[in-house]
Amino acid sequence: MLEGQGMYLLGDDWHEVWQDDFIWMGPYCPQLFYPTGWGPSAYLLYKDVNRDVVF
């Protein structure tokens, strides 16, 4: 988290996150974020979109 606070859904679990928190998630993990503070929220998301998907 670069700024603010919020709730992050990873799989079936909710996690409260604050500025300076770090989150690691496994590949293909369903995720959702919504801000909960009074100010702006910002986070950095890195995704390898060029990976091969094996079926």
Secondary structure, 3 states (H helix, E strand, C coil): CCECEEEEEECCEEEEEECCCCCCCCCCCCEEEEECCCCCCECCCCCCCCCCCCC
